[in-house]
Amino acid sequence: MAKAALGEDPQAAKIAERRRQQTREHTLRAVVDDYLAAKVKQVRSRTYRELVRYLTGHFFRPLHATPIDQITRRDVAVRLSKIIAENGRISAGRARGALSAFYVWCMGMGLAEHNPVVGTIKPQDAKPRDRVLSDSELASIWHASGDGAYGKVIKLLIVTGARRGEVGGMRWSELDLKRRVWSLPPERTKNARAHMLPLTPLAIEIIQSIPRRVNRDHLFGTRSIGGLAHWHAKADLDQRLGATVMRWRAHDLRRTFCTRLADLGVQPHIIESAVNHHSGFRSGVSGTYNRSPYEREVMAALALWDDHVRTLIEGAARQSAP
């Protein structure tokens, strides 16, 4: 009554507030939460982590506060161009696919009338990288990485040859430090195959330097469900490296691991067993009938690599000493 006496329309105010509430409930970020809640038990854990990464991370963050039915094809195209520039075409393609799948779900749920991803240019697949780091570059990266969480992840990537997500999401429950073994379950590997990796002395040293936290199984990260989330820390590492190591990515460490093991005389099928990779040497008839994990040979290969890396980092430390 008081508002009406002042010339205000209470009913119009209620309608306006209801519309504002609906807008808040239908922003990209809000609906993404509903989408992820619906998908968490429908897709593999690795796929779910990818959806979380691309839909809640920095990729589409400028659009998070926008209602989903107000996001245009141009909005998406602008973001994809930015992602290509900052993260590369492969990440842009995956981010585009995640957003498109989200909008297909929204349309099916009656939350959106169109998919603004449709009609945007699909990022062309990048050419396979062939970057292999030299011994001096590996040593430089090791010493520049420091003792923070990201630095320890980088060092574990160097000594294990594992994938970035596998190390970043490492859990205490996967580790048997007495037996010196890291057991990855199928849902944590790219090829959905369980993988058991011997832990070398360098790997054990790094792991034992990480403090355990109450009620958290992950070695890295604080609250994220997938372990380490701050991969942008590489920019700081690159700044410390300067011109010493140019244009490298974390995945180059895995390629370098495989290449250098071959240089040290390790057979291809042993290298593939070490990195849980299946190609010509471990597929087809051979892969079907030969089920050997080559545990003893993999352990010997990793010990050889551990000695090589230790020689590199100790040699670099002596050279840099005054």
Phi and psi in degrees as GROMACS dihedral restraints (atoms count N, CA, C in turn):
[ dihedral_restraints ]
;  ai    aj    ak    al  type     phi  dphi    fc
    3     4     5     6     1   -63.4    20    10
    4     5     6     7     1   -41.6    20    10
    6     7     8     9     1   -66.3    20    10
    7     8     9    10     1   -37.9    20    10
    9    10    11    12     1   -65.2    20    10
   10    11    12    13     1   -37.1    20    10
   12    13    14    15     1   -65.5    20    10
   13    14    15    16     1   -28.8    20    10
   15    16    17    18     1   -85.3    20    10
   16    17    18    19     1     3.9    20    10
   18    19    20    21     1    90.0    20    10
   19    20    21    22     1     8.3    20    10
   21    22    23    24     1   -91.5    20    10
   22    23    24    25     1   153.5    20    10
   24    25    26    27     1  -103.7    20    10
   25    26    27    28     1   101.3    20    10
   27    28    29    30     1   -57.6    20    10
   28    29    30    31     1   -37.5    20    10
   30    31    32    33     1   -65.6    20    10
   31    32    33    34     1   -41.7    20    10
   33    34    35    36     1   -64.8    20    10
   34    35    36    37     1   -36.9    20    10
   36    37    38    39     1   -65.1    20    10
   37    38    39    40     1   -40.5    20    10
   39    40    41    42     1   -64.2    20    10
   40    41    42    43     1   -41.7    20    10
   42    43    44    45     1   -64.2    20    10
   43    44    45    46     1   -42.2    20    10
   45    46    47    48     1   -63.3    20    10
   46    47    48    49     1   -41.8    20    10
   48    49    50    51     1   -66.5    20    10
   49    50    51    52     1   -38.4    20    10
   51    52    53    54     1   -62.7    20    10
   52    53    54    55     1   -39.7    20    10
   54    55    56    57     1   -67.3    20    10
   55    56    57    58     1   -38.8    20    10
   57    58    59    60     1   -63.9    20    10
   58    59    60    61     1   -39.9    20    10
   60    61    62    63     1   -64.6    20    10
   61    62    63    64     1   -41.9    20    10
   63    64    65    66     1   -63.4    20    10
   64    65    66    67     1   -38.1    20    10
   66    67    68    69     1   -62.8    20    10
   67    68    69    70     1   -44.6    20    10
   69    70    71    72     1   -62.9    20    10
   70    71    72    73     1   -38.2    20    10
   72    73    74    75     1   -73.3    20    10
   73    74    75    76     1   -20.7    20    10
   75    76    77    78     1  -112.0    20    10
   76    77    78    79     1    22.5    20    10
   78    79    80    81     1   -71.7    20    10
   79    80    81    82     1   159.9    20    10
   81    82    83    84     1   -55.0    20    10
   82    83    84    85     1   -46.5    20    10
   84    85    86    87     1   -64.8    20    10
   85    86    87    88     1   -39.4    20    10
   87    88    89    90     1   -67.9    20    10
   88    89    90    91     1   -43.4    20    10
   90    91    92    93     1   -72.7    20    10
   91    92    93    94     1   -31.4    20    10
   93    94    95    96     1   -58.7    20    10
   94    95    96    97     1   -39.9    20    10
   96    97    98    99     1   -59.8    20    10
   97    98    99   100     1   -42.0    20    10
   99   100   101   102     1   -65.0    20    10
  100   101   102   103     1   -40.8    20    10
  102   103   104   105     1   -62.4    20    10
  103   104   105   106     1   -46.1    20    10
  105   106   107   108     1   -65.7    20    10
  106   107   108   109     1   -37.5    20    10
  108   109   110   111     1   -63.2    20    10
  109   110   111   112     1   -34.1    20    10
  111   112   113   114     1   -75.4    20    10
  112   113   114   115     1   -28.8    20    10
  114   115   116   117     1   -92.5    20    10
  115   116   117   118     1   -17.4    20    10
  117   118   119   120     1   -56.4    20    10
  118   119   120   121     1   -32.7    20    10
  120   121   122   123     1  -103.3    20    10
  121   122   123   124     1     3.4    20    10
  123   124   125   126     1  -102.8    20    10
  124   125   126   127     1   -19.7    20    10
  126   127   128   129     1  -123.2    20    10
  127   128   129   130     1   163.1    20    10
  129   130   131   132     1   -63.1    20    10
  130   131   132   133     1   152.1    20    10
  132   133   134   135     1   -59.3    20    10
  133   134   135   136     1   -35.8    20    10
  135   136   137   138     1   -66.4    20    10
  136   137   138   139     1   -42.5    20    10
  138   139   140   141     1   -62.6    20    10
  139   140   141   142     1   -40.4    20    10
  141   142   143   144     1   -62.7    20    10
  142   143   144   145     1   -42.7    20    10
  144   145   146   147     1   -62.5    20    10
  145   146   147   148     1   -37.0    20    10
  147   148   149   150     1   -65.6    20    10
  148   149   150   151     1   -41.5    20    10
  150   151   152   153     1   -61.5    20    10
  151   152   153   154     1   -44.9    20    10
  153   154   155   156     1   -60.0    20    10
  154   155   156   157     1   -44.5    20    10
  156   157   158   159     1   -61.4    20    10
  157   158   159   160     1   -49.0    20    10
  159   160   161   162     1   -79.2    20    10
  160   161   162   163     1   -29.9    20    10
  162   163   164   165     1   -93.2    20    10
  163   164   165   166     1   -26.6    20    10
  165   166   167   168     1  -107.2    20    10
  166   167   168   169     1   -12.9    20    10
  168   169   170   171     1   -79.7    20    10
  169   170   171   172     1  -158.8    20    10
  171   172   173   174     1   -75.6    20    10
  172   173   174   175     1   -13.3    20    10
  174   175   176   177     1   -57.3    20    10
  175   176   177   178     1   -47.5    20    10
  177   178   179   180     1  -118.6    20    10
  178   179   180   181     1    20.5    20    10
  180   181   182   183     1   -56.3    20    10
  181   182   183   184     1   -38.6    20    10
  183   184   185   186     1   -61.1    20    10
  184   185   186   187     1   -16.6    20    10
  186   187   188   189     1  -101.9    20    10
  187   188   189   190     1    -3.2    20    10
  189   190   191   192     1   -58.3    20    10
  190   191   192   193     1   -35.5    20    10
  192   193   194   195     1   -88.2    20    10
  193   194   195   196     1     1.9    20    10
  195   196   197   198     1   -91.5    20    10
  196   197   198   199     1   133.7    20    10
  198   199   200   201     1   -57.7    20    10
  199   200   201   202     1   141.3    20    10
  201   202   203   204     1   -61.4    20    10
  202   203   204   205     1   -30.1    20    10
  204   205   206   207     1   -83.8    20    10
  205   206   207   208     1     0.4    20    10
  207   208   209   210     1  -106.7    20    10
  208   209   210   211     1    -3.1    20    10
  210   211   212   213     1   -79.9    20    10
  211   212   213   214     1   126.3    20    10
  213   214   215   216     1  -102.0    20    10
  214   215   216   217     1   168.0    20    10
  216   217   218   219     1   -59.4    20    10
  217   218   219   220     1   -38.1    20    10
  219   220   221   222     1   -63.9    20    10
  220   221   222   223     1   -41.6    20    10
  222   223   224   225     1   -56.4    20    10
  223   224   225   226     1   -45.6    20    10
  225   226   227   228     1   -67.2    20    10
  226   227   228   229     1   -43.1    20    10
  228   229   230   231     1   -61.3    20    10
  229   230   231   232     1   -40.8    20    10
  231   232   233   234     1   -62.9    20    10
  232   233   234   235     1   -43.8    20    10
  234   235   236   237     1   -64.8    20    10
  235   236   237   238     1   -40.8    20    10
  237   238   239   240     1   -63.0    20    10
  238   239   240   241     1   -38.7    20    10
  240   241   242   243     1   -62.6    20    10
  241   242   243   244     1   -39.8    20    10
  243   244   245   246     1   -66.6    20    10
  244   245   246   247     1   -41.2    20    10
  246   247   248   249     1   -64.9    20    10
  247   248   249   250     1   -40.7    20    10
  249   250   251   252     1   -58.6    20    10
  250   251   252   253     1   -43.7    20    10
  252   253   254   255     1   -67.5    20    10
  253   254   255   256     1   -37.1    20    10
  255   256   257   258     1   -94.7    20    10
  256   257   258   259     1   -31.4    20    10
  258   259   260   261     1  -125.1    20    10
  259   260   261   262     1    -7.4    20    10
  261   262   263   264     1    97.3    20    10
  262   263   264   265     1   166.0    20    10
  264   265   266   267     1   -70.9    20    10
  265   266   267   268     1   -32.8    20    10
  267   268   269   270     1   -64.3    20    10
  268   269   270   271     1   -47.7    20    10
  270   271   272   273     1   -62.9    20    10
  271   272   273   274     1   -38.8    20    10
  273   274   275   276     1   -63.5    20    10
  274   275   276   277     1   -40.4    20    10
  276   277   278   279     1   -64.5    20    10
  277   278   279   280     1   -39.9    20    10
  279   280   281   282     1   -71.2    20    10
  280   281   282   283     1   -38.6    20    10
  282   283   284   285     1   -64.4    20    10
  283   284   285   286     1   -40.6    20    10
  285   286   287   288     1   -61.6    20    10
  286   287   288   289     1   -44.3    20    10
  288   289   290   291     1   -63.6    20    10
  289   290   291   292     1   -39.5    20    10
  291   292   293   294     1   -65.5    20    10
  292   293   294   295     1   -43.1    20    10
  294   295   296   297     1   -67.7    20    10
  295   296   297   298     1   -38.5    20    10
  297   298   299   300     1   -65.1    20    10
  298   299   300   301     1   -43.1    20    10
  300   301   302   303     1   -61.8    20    10
  301   302   303   304     1   -38.4    20    10
  303   304   305   306     1   -60.6    20    10
  304   305   306   307     1   -45.1    20    10
  306   307   308   309     1   -70.2    20    10
  307   308   309   310     1   -32.5    20    10
  309   310   311   312     1   -60.8    20    10
  310   311   312   313     1   -42.6    20    10
  312   313   314   315     1   -62.8    20    10
  313   314   315   316     1   -44.3    20    10
  315   316   317   318     1   -59.6    20    10
  316   317   318   319     1   -41.6    20    10
  318   319   320   321     1   -64.6    20    10
  319   320   321   322     1   -40.8    20    10
  321   322   323   324     1   -65.2    20    10
  322   323   324   325     1   -30.0    20    10
  324   325   326   327     1   -88.5    20    10
  325   326   327   328     1     0.3    20    10
  327   328   329   330     1    75.6    20    10
  328   329   330   331     1    19.2    20    10
  330   331   332   333     1   -93.8    20    10
  331   332   333   334     1   -17.8    20    10
  333   334   335   336     1  -142.8    20    10
  334   335   336   337     1   148.8    20    10
  336   337   338   339     1   -96.2    20    10
  337   338   339   340     1   -16.6    20    10
  339   340   341   342     1  -149.5    20    10
  340   341   342   343     1   166.4    20    10
  342   343   344   345     1  -112.6    20    10
  343   344   345   346     1   105.1    20    10
  345   346   347   348     1   -69.1    20    10
  346   347   348   349     1    -8.8    20    10
  348   349   350   351     1   -76.3    20    10
  349   350   351   352     1   -30.2    20    10
  351   352   353   354     1   -61.2    20    10
  352   353   354   355     1   129.1    20    10
  354   355   356   357     1    98.1    20    10
  355   356   357   358     1   -15.9    20    10
  357   358   359   360     1   -75.8    20    10
  358   359   360   361     1   152.5    20    10
  360   361   362   363     1   -75.1    20    10
  361   362   363   364     1   126.9    20    10
  363   364   365   366     1   -74.6    20    10
  364   365   366   367     1   124.4    20    10
  366   367   368   369     1   -57.2    20    10
  367   368   369   370     1   131.6    20    10
  369   370   371   372     1   -66.2    20    10
  370   371   372   373     1   144.8    20    10
  372   373   374   375     1   -63.5    20    10
  373   374   375   376     1   135.6    20    10
  375   376   377   378     1   -74.7    20    10
  376   377   378   379     1   153.6    20    10
  378   379   380   381     1   -67.2    20    10
  379   380   381   382     1   143.8    20    10
  381   382   383   384     1   -56.5    20    10
  382   383   384   385     1   135.3    20    10
  384   385   386   387     1   -77.9    20    10
  385   386   387   388     1   149.2    20    10
  387   388   389   390     1  -128.3    20    10
  388   389   390   391     1    21.1    20    10
  390   391   392   393     1   -70.6    20    10
  391   392   393   394     1   120.4    20    10
  393   394   395   396     1  -120.7    20    10
  394   395   396   397     1   125.0    20    10
  396   397   398   399     1   -78.7    20    10
  397   398   399   400     1   143.5    20    10
  399   400   401   402     1   -77.2    20    10
  400   401   402   403     1   167.7    20    10
  402   403   404   405     1   -60.7    20    10
  403   404   405   406     1   -41.1    20    10
  405   406   407   408     1   -67.0    20    10
  406   407   408   409     1   -35.1    20    10
  408   409   410   411     1   -67.4    20    10
  409   410   411   412     1   -41.7    20    10
  411   412   413   414     1   -59.3    20    10
  412   413   414   415     1   -44.9    20    10
  414   415   416   417     1   -63.9    20    10
  415   416   417   418     1   -39.7    20    10
  417   418   419   420     1   -64.1    20    10
  418   419   420   421     1   -43.7    20    10
  420   421   422   423     1   -62.7    20    10
  421   422   423   424     1   -42.2    20    10
  423   424   425   426     1   -58.4    20    10
  424   425   426   427     1   -50.8    20    10
  426   427   428   429     1   -72.9    20    10
  427   428   429   430     1   -29.4    20    10
  429   430   431   432     1   -79.6    20    10
  430   431   432   433     1   -17.3    20    10
  432   433   434   435     1   -67.7    20    10
  433   434   435   436     1   -30.6    20    10
  435   436   437   438     1    74.9    20    10
  436   437   438   439     1  -165.8    20    10
  438   439   440   441     1  -112.3    20    10
  439   440   441   442     1    12.1    20    10
  441   442   443   444     1   -75.3    20    10
  442   443   444   445     1   176.9    20    10
  444   445   446   447     1   -59.1    20    10
  445   446   447   448     1   -46.7    20    10
  447   448   449   450     1   -63.8    20    10
  448   449   450   451     1   -41.5    20    10
  450   451   452   453     1   -61.5    20    10
  451   452   453   454     1   -38.2    20    10
  453   454   455   456     1   -70.6    20    10
  454   455   456   457     1   -33.4    20    10
  456   457   458   459     1   -63.3    20    10
  457   458   459   460     1   -45.3    20    10
  459   460   461   462     1   -59.9    20    10
  460   461   462   463     1   -43.6    20    10
  462   463   464   465     1   -65.0    20    10
  463   464   465   466     1   -38.5    20    10
  465   466   467   468     1   -68.0    20    10
  466   467   468   469     1   -33.7    20    10
  468   469   470   471     1   -62.4    20    10
  469   470   471   472     1   -39.9    20    10
  471   472   473   474     1   -64.3    20    10
  472   473   474   475     1   -46.2    20    10
  474   475   476   477     1   -83.7    20    10
  475   476   477   478     1   -22.4    20    10
  477   478   479   480     1  -102.9    20    10
  478   479   480   481     1   -24.9    20    10
  480   481   482   483     1    72.6    20    10
  481   482   483   484     1    10.9    20    10
  483   484   485   486     1   -75.7    20    10
  484   485   486   487     1   168.6    20    10
  486   487   488   489     1   -77.1    20    10
  487   488   489   490     1   156.1    20    10
  489   490   491   492     1   -57.0    20    10
  490   491   492   493     1   -47.0    20    10
  492   493   494   495     1   -66.3    20    10
  493   494   495   496     1   -30.7    20    10
  495   496   497   498     1   -67.7    20    10
  496   497   498   499     1   -43.2    20    10
  498   499   500   501     1   -74.4    20    10
  499   500   501   502     1   -45.4    20    10
  501   502   503   504     1   -60.5    20    10
  502   503   504   505     1   -29.3    20    10
  504   505   506   507     1  -100.7    20    10
  505   506   507   508     1    15.5    20    10
  507   508   509   510     1   -56.7    20    10
  508   509   510   511     1   138.4    20    10
  510   511   512   513     1  -120.1    20    10
  511   512   513   514     1   147.5    20    10
  513   514   515   516     1   -60.7    20    10
  514   515   516   517     1   -34.4    20    10
  516   517   518   519     1   -67.6    20    10
  517   518   519   520     1   -14.7    20    10
  519   520   521   522     1   -89.1    20    10
  520   521   522   523     1   -10.2    20    10
  522   523   524   525     1  -104.9    20    10
  523   524   525   526     1   134.4    20    10
  525   526   527   528     1  -120.5    20    10
  526   527   528   529     1    93.2    20    10
  528   529   530   531     1   -71.7    20    10
  529   530   531   532     1   -23.5    20    10
  531   532   533   534     1   -70.1    20    10
  532   533   534   535     1   -43.2    20    10
  534   535   536   537     1   -85.7    20    10
  535   536   537   538     1    -8.7    20    10
  537   538   539   540     1    59.4    20    10
  538   539   540   541     1    54.0    20    10
  540   541   542   543     1  -135.3    20    10
  541   542   543   544     1   140.3    20    10
  543   544   545   546     1  -113.9    20    10
  544   545   546   547     1   116.1    20    10
  546   547   548   549     1  -107.1    20    10
  547   548   549   550     1   111.1    20    10
  549   550   551   552     1   -94.1    20    10
  550   551   552   553     1   124.6    20    10
  552   553   554   555     1   -75.1    20    10
  553   554   555   556     1   161.5    20    10
  555   556   557   558     1   -54.9    20    10
  556   557   558   559     1   -36.9    20    10
  558   559   560   561     1   -71.4    20    10
  559   560   561   562     1    -7.1    20    10
  561   562   563   564     1  -105.9    20    10
  562   563   564   565     1     4.0    20    10
  564   565   566   567     1  -115.6    20    10
  565   566   567   568     1   154.2    20    10
  567   568   569   570     1   -65.2    20    10
  568   569   570   571     1   -37.2    20    10
  570   571   572   573     1   -96.1    20    10
  571   572   573   574     1    10.7    20    10
  573   574   575   576     1    58.8    20    10
  574   575   576   577     1    30.0    20    10
  576   577   578   579     1  -113.4    20    10
  577   578   579   580     1   130.8    20    10
  579   580   581   582     1   -59.6    20    10
  580   581   582   583     1   146.8    20    10
  582   583   584   585     1  -140.3    20    10
  583   584   585   586     1   130.5    20    10
  585   586   587   588     1  -114.2    20    10
  586   587   588   589     1   120.2    20    10
  588   589   590   591     1  -118.8    20    10
  589   590   591   592     1   124.1    20    10
  591   592   593   594     1   -63.7    20    10
  592   593   594   595     1   141.8    20    10
  594   595   596   597     1  -100.5    20    10
  595   596   597   598     1   124.9    20    10
  597   598   599   600     1   -82.7    20    10
  598   599   600   601     1   167.9    20    10
  600   601   602   603     1   -54.6    20    10
  601   602   603   604     1   -40.3    20    10
  603   604   605   606     1   -63.7    20    10
  604   605   606   607     1   -43.2    20    10
  606   607   608   609     1   -62.7    20    10
  607   608   609   610     1   -42.5    20    10
  609   610   611   612     1   -61.8    20    10
  610   611   612   613     1   -42.4    20    10
  612   613   614   615     1   -59.5    20    10
  613   614   615   616     1   -43.8    20    10
  615   616   617   618     1   -65.8    20    10
  616   617   618   619     1   -47.2    20    10
  618   619   620   621     1   -62.3    20    10
  619   620   621   622     1   -42.8    20    10
  621   622   623   624     1   -68.9    20    10
  622   623   624   625     1   -16.5    20    10
  624   625   626   627     1   -83.0    20    10
  625   626   627   628     1    -6.2    20    10
  627   628   629   630     1   -94.1    20    10
  628   629   630   631     1   121.4    20    10
  630   631   632   633     1   -70.7    20    10
  631   632   633   634     1   139.9    20    10
  633   634   635   636     1   -76.9    20    10
  634   635   636   637     1   144.7    20    10
  636   637   638   639     1  -118.6    20    10
  637   638   639   640     1   143.7    20    10
  639   640   641   642     1   -63.4    20    10
  640   641   642   643     1   133.2    20    10
  642   643   644   645     1    62.5    20    10
  643   644   645   646     1    25.0    20    10
  645   646   647   648     1  -136.6    20    10
  646   647   648   649     1   120.1    20    10
  648   649   650   651     1   -82.1    20    10
  649   650   651   652     1   -29.0    20    10
  651   652   653   654     1   -70.2    20    10
  652   653   654   655     1   141.0    20    10
  654   655   656   657     1   -74.7    20    10
  655   656   657   658     1   -32.0    20    10
  657   658   659   660     1  -119.5    20    10
  658   659   660   661     1   161.1    20    10
  660   661   662   663     1    82.1    20    10
  661   662   663   664     1   165.7    20    10
  663   664   665   666     1  -113.9    20    10
  664   665   666   667     1   -51.0    20    10
  666   667   668   669     1  -125.4    20    10
  667   668   669   670     1   -14.1    20    10
  669   670   671   672     1   -66.3    20    10
  670   671   672   673     1   147.9    20    10
  672   673   674   675     1   -76.7    20    10
  673   674   675   676     1   -15.3    20    10
  675   676   677   678     1  -109.1    20    10
  676   677   678   679     1    11.1    20    10
  678   679   680   681     1    96.7    20    10
  679   680   681   682     1  -137.2    20    10
  681   682   683   684     1   -61.7    20    10
  682   683   684   685     1   129.9    20    10
  684   685   686   687     1  -115.7    20    10
  685   686   687   688     1   -18.3    20    10
  687   688   689   690     1   -94.4    20    10
  688   689   690   691     1    67.1    20    10
  690   691   692   693     1   -73.1    20    10
  691   692   693   694     1   -12.8    20    10
  693   694   695   696     1   -68.4    20    10
  694   695   696   697     1    -7.1    20    10
  696   697   698   699     1   -62.0    20    10
  697   698   699   700     1   -14.5    20    10
  699   700   701   702     1   -60.9    20    10
  700   701   702   703     1   -30.6    20    10
  702   703   704   705     1   -61.0    20    10
  703   704   705   706     1   -39.9    20    10
  705   706   707   708     1   -67.1    20    10
  706   707   708   709     1   -39.1    20    10
  708   709   710   711     1   -63.7    20    10
  709   710   711   712     1   -43.9    20    10
  711   712   713   714     1   -61.2    20    10
  712   713   714   715     1   -35.8    20    10
  714   715   716   717     1   -66.0    20    10
  715   716   717   718     1   -39.3    20    10
  717   718   719   720     1   -68.5    20    10
  718   719   720   721     1   -33.9    20    10
  720   721   722   723     1   -73.0    20    10
  721   722   723   724     1   -32.0    20    10
  723   724   725   726     1    61.3    20    10
  724   725   726   727     1  -133.5    20    10
  726   727   728   729     1   -86.5    20    10
  727   728   729   730     1     2.3    20    10
  729   730   731   732     1   -64.6    20    10
  730   731   732   733     1   -41.8    20    10
  732   733   734   735     1  -132.9    20    10
  733   734   735   736     1   118.5    20    10
  735   736   737   738     1  -111.7    20    10
  736   737   738   739     1   143.3    20    10
  738   739   740   741     1    49.9    20    10
  739   740   741   742     1    62.8    20    10
  741   742   743   744     1  -126.1    20    10
  742   743   744   745     1   157.5    20    10
  744   745   746   747     1  -127.7    20    10
  745   746   747   748     1   161.9    20    10
  747   748   749   750     1   -59.5    20    10
  748   749   750   751     1   -36.5    20    10
  750   751   752   753     1   -67.6    20    10
  751   752   753   754     1   -19.8    20    10
  753   754   755   756     1   -62.9    20    10
  754   755   756   757     1   -25.0    20    10
  756   757   758   759     1   -66.0    20    10
  757   758   759   760     1   -36.5    20    10
  759   760   761   762     1   -68.0    20    10
  760   761   762   763     1   -43.7    20    10
  762   763   764   765     1   -64.1    20    10
  763   764   765   766     1   -39.3    20    10
  765   766   767   768     1   -65.3    20    10
  766   767   768   769     1   -41.9    20    10
  768   769   770   771     1   -54.8    20    10
  769   770   771   772     1   -49.9    20    10
  771   772   773   774     1   -65.7    20    10
  772   773   774   775     1   -42.7    20    10
  774   775   776   777     1   -66.7    20    10
  775   776   777   778     1   -44.4    20    10
  777   778   779   780     1   -70.0    20    10
  778   779   780   781     1   -32.5    20    10
  780   781   782   783     1   -62.8    20    10
  781   782   783   784     1   -40.7    20    10
  783   784   785   786     1   -62.5    20    10
  784   785   786   787     1   -41.1    20    10
  786   787   788   789     1   -61.4    20    10
  787   788   789   790     1   -30.2    20    10
  789   790   791   792     1   -83.9    20    10
  790   791   792   793     1     1.2    20    10
  792   793   794   795     1    96.9    20    10
  793   794   795   796     1     9.9    20    10
  795   796   797   798     1   -78.2    20    10
  796   797   798   799     1   136.5    20    10
  798   799   800   801     1   -70.5    20    10
  799   800   801   802     1   147.7    20    10
  801   802   803   804     1   -54.1    20    10
  802   803   804   805     1   -42.0    20    10
  804   805   806   807     1   -69.0    20    10
  805   806   807   808     1   -25.8    20    10
  807   808   809   810     1   -73.9    20    10
  808   809   810   811     1   -40.4    20    10
  810   811   812   813     1   -62.1    20    10
  811   812   813   814     1   -43.7    20    10
  813   814   815   816     1   -64.7    20    10
  814   815   816   817     1   -35.8    20    10
  816   817   818   819     1   -65.8    20    10
  817   818   819   820     1   -37.8    20    10
  819   820   821   822     1   -65.2    20    10
  820   821   822   823     1   -36.1    20    10
  822   823   824   825     1  -103.6    20    10
  823   824   825   826     1     8.6    20    10
  825   826   827   828     1    57.3    20    10
  826   827   828   829     1    48.2    20    10
  828   829   830   831     1  -117.1    20    10
  829   830   831   832     1   139.1    20    10
  831   832   833   834     1  -121.0    20    10
  832   833   834   835     1   114.9    20    10
  834   835   836   837     1  -136.3    20    10
  835   836   837   838     1  -138.2    20    10
  837   838   839   840     1   -61.6    20    10
  838   839   840   841     1   -32.0    20    10
  840   841   842   843     1   -79.9    20    10
  841   842   843   844     1   -21.0    20    10
  843   844   845   846     1  -131.5    20    10
  844   845   846   847     1    30.6    20    10
  846   847   848   849     1  -131.4    20    10
  847   848   849   850     1  -176.6    20    10
  849   850   851   852     1    65.0    20    10
  850   851   852   853     1  -148.2    20    10
  852   853   854   855     1   -62.0    20    10
  853   854   855   856     1   -41.1    20    10
  855   856   857   858     1   -61.6    20    10
  856   857   858   859     1   -44.8    20    10
  858   859   860   861     1   -68.2    20    10
  859   860   861   862     1   -29.8    20    10
  861   862   863   864     1   -71.0    20    10
  862   863   864   865     1   -42.8    20    10
  864   865   866   867     1   -99.5    20    10
  865   866   867   868     1   -23.3    20    10
  867   868   869   870     1   -98.2    20    10
  868   869   870   871     1    99.6    20    10
  870   871   872   873     1   -99.4    20    10
  871   872   873   874     1    11.4    20    10
  873   874   875   876     1   -67.0    20    10
  874   875   876   877     1   131.2    20    10
  876   877   878   879     1   -84.7    20    10
  877   878   879   880     1    -4.2    20    10
  879   880   881   882     1    53.9    20    10
  880   881   882   883     1    44.0    20    10
  882   883   884   885     1   -59.4    20    10
  883   884   885   886     1   -45.1    20    10
  885   886   887   888     1   -66.2    20    10
  886   887   888   889     1   -41.0    20    10
  888   889   890   891     1   -69.2    20    10
  889   890   891   892     1   -38.0    20    10
  891   892   893   894     1   -65.4    20    10
  892   893   894   895     1   -41.3    20    10
  894   895   896   897     1   -61.0    20    10
  895   896   897   898     1   -41.6    20    10
  897   898   899   900     1   -66.4    20    10
  898   899   900   901     1   -40.1    20    10
  900   901   902   903     1   -64.5    20    10
  901   902   903   904     1   -42.8    20    10
  903   904   905   906     1   -68.6    20    10
  904   905   906   907     1   -33.9    20    10
  906   907   908   909     1   -64.8    20    10
  907   908   909   910     1   -39.4    20    10
  909   910   911   912     1   -62.7    20    10
  910   911   912   913     1   -44.0    20    10
  912   913   914   915     1   -66.4    20    10
  913   914   915   916     1   -39.5    20    10
  915   916   917   918     1   -59.6    20    10
  916   917   918   919     1   -44.8    20    10
  918   919   920   921     1   -62.6    20    10
  919   920   921   922     1   -40.8    20    10
  921   922   923   924     1   -63.9    20    10
  922   923   924   925     1   -46.8    20    10
  924   925   926   927     1   -64.6    20    10
  925   926   927   928     1   -43.1    20    10
  927   928   929   930     1   -61.5    20    10
  928   929   930   931     1   -39.9    20    10
  930   931   932   933     1   -61.7    20    10
  931   932   933   934     1   -41.6    20    10
  933   934   935   936     1   -63.1    20    10
  934   935   936   937     1   -49.3    20    10
  936   937   938   939     1   -72.6    20    10
  937   938   939   940     1   -34.0    20    10
  939   940   941   942     1   -71.3    20    10
  940   941   942   943     1   -37.6    20    10
  942   943   944   945     1   -64.6    20    10
  943   944   945   946     1   -42.3    20    10
  945   946   947   948     1   -65.3    20    10
  946   947   948   949     1   -36.9    20    10
  948   949   950   951     1   -65.5    20    10
  949   950   951   952     1   -40.6    20    10
  951   952   953   954     1   -64.7    20    10
  952   953   954   955     1   -39.3    20    10
  954   955   956   957     1   -67.8    20    10
  955   956   957   958     1   -31.8    20    10
  957   958   959   960     1   -86.3    20    10
  958   959   960   961     1   -10.5    20    10
  960   961   962   963     1   -69.4    20    10
  961   962   963   964     1   142.3    20    10
